[in-house]
Amino acid sequence: MKNWTSKEIKELRSKFKLSQKALSEMVGVSDNYIYLLEKGVKKPSKTLKILLGYIEKDLNERVRREEVNKHGKRHI
């Protein structure tokens, strides 16, 4: 399980072009709570760390699928 520092949470949002509100809706917390996490005022709970890990994985898979759909099947 990833530790999820305030910097990593903000980087996750930036990488996938998510607003604090969009990320908050994905994990089921307030957008103000995401703001506090990113500022380091609050620390994510174990449950939230797990959820963020699943969300990161899901978003990465979506991007991969979009690339395949856009460019066709890739040969490895």
SETOR-611376 format. One record per residue (C-alpha): residue number from 1; x, y, z. Coordinates in steps of 0.02 Angstrom, whole numbers. Each point is the difference from the previous one (the first is absolute). Layout:
! SETOR-611376
<pt n="NUM" u="X" v="Y" w="Z"/>
...
***
This chain:
! SETOR-611376
<pt n="1" u="0" v="0" w="0"/>
<pt n="2" u="65" v="170" w="-51"/>
<pt n="3" u="23" v="128" w="139"/>
<pt n="4" u="-81" v="146" w="-97"/>
<pt n="5" u="84" v="160" w="53"/>
<pt n="6" u="-81" v="168" w="-30"/>
<pt n="7" u="113" v="24" w="-152"/>
<pt n="8" u="-49" v="-170" w="-73"/>
<pt n="9" u="-185" v="38" w="18"/>
<pt n="10" u="21" v="165" w="-91"/>
<pt n="11" u="106" v="-85" w="-135"/>
<pt n="12" u="-137" v="-131" w="-25"/>
<pt n="13" u="-126" v="138" w="-29"/>
<pt n="14" u="115" v="94" w="-117"/>
<pt n="15" u="48" v="-154" w="-100"/>
<pt n="16" u="-181" v="-41" w="-39"/>
<pt n="17" u="-58" v="182" w="-8"/>
<pt n="18" u="-123" v="-20" w="143"/>
<pt n="19" u="-68" v="141" w="106"/>
<pt n="20" u="-3" v="-19" w="189"/>
<pt n="21" u="-189" v="-18" w="-14"/>
<pt n="22" u="15" v="-139" w="-130"/>
<pt n="23" u="124" v="-98" w="105"/>
<pt n="24" u="-103" v="27" w="157"/>
<pt n="25" u="-153" v="-73" w="-86"/>
<pt n="26" u="100" v="-151" w="-56"/>
<pt n="27" u="56" v="-42" w="177"/>
<pt n="28" u="-155" v="60" w="92"/>
<pt n="29" u="71" v="146" w="100"/>
<pt n="30" u="-24" v="188" w="-9"/>
<pt n="31" u="103" v="106" w="-119"/>
<pt n="32" u="59" v="98" w="154"/>
<pt n="33" u="70" v="-163" w="71"/>
<pt n="34" u="100" v="-28" w="-160"/>
<pt n="35" u="64" v="179" w="18"/>
<pt n="36" u="54" v="-35" w="179"/>
<pt n="37" u="85" v="-163" w="-52"/>
<pt n="38" u="97" v="90" w="-137"/>
<pt n="39" u="55" v="136" w="122"/>
<pt n="40" u="60" v="-131" w="124"/>
<pt n="41" u="-122" v="57" w="134"/>
<pt n="42" u="-85" v="-171" w="-1"/>
<pt n="43" u="74" v="-172" w="-29"/>
<pt n="44" u="-96" v="-130" w="-101"/>
<pt n="45" u="-71" v="-147" w="95"/>
<pt n="46" u="47" v="-178" w="-46"/>
<pt n="47" u="-168" v="-19" w="-88"/>
<pt n="48" u="27" v="159" w="-102"/>
<pt n="49" u="176" v="-58" w="-49"/>
<pt n="50" u="-74" v="-162" w="-64"/>
<pt n="51" u="-136" v="94" w="-97"/>
<pt n="52" u="128" v="118" w="-77"/>
<pt n="53" u="102" v="-151" w="-55"/>
<pt n="54" u="-150" v="-77" w="-87"/>
<pt n="55" u="-48" v="166" w="-80"/>
<pt n="56" u="178" v="24" w="-65"/>
<pt n="57" u="-1" v="-175" w="-72"/>
<pt n="58" u="-171" v="25" w="-81"/>
<pt n="59" u="48" v="168" w="-76"/>
<pt n="60" u="162" v="-72" w="-70"/>
<pt n="61" u="-98" v="-143" w="-79"/>
<pt n="62" u="-125" v="122" w="-76"/>
<pt n="63" u="142" v="101" w="-77"/>
<pt n="64" u="78" v="-159" w="-70"/>
<pt n="65" u="-166" v="-54" w="-77"/>
<pt n="66" u="-26" v="172" w="-77"/>
<pt n="67" u="175" v="-8" w="-77"/>
<pt n="68" u="-36" v="-171" w="-73"/>
<pt n="69" u="-167" v="58" w="-69"/>
<pt n="70" u="79" v="157" w="-71"/>
<pt n="71" u="154" v="-81" w="-77"/>
<pt n="72" u="-57" v="-178" w="-27"/>
<pt n="73" u="63" v="-158" w="79"/>
<pt n="74" u="181" v="10" w="55"/>
<pt n="75" u="121" v="-143" w="-28"/>
<pt n="76" u="111" v="-44" w="146"/>
***
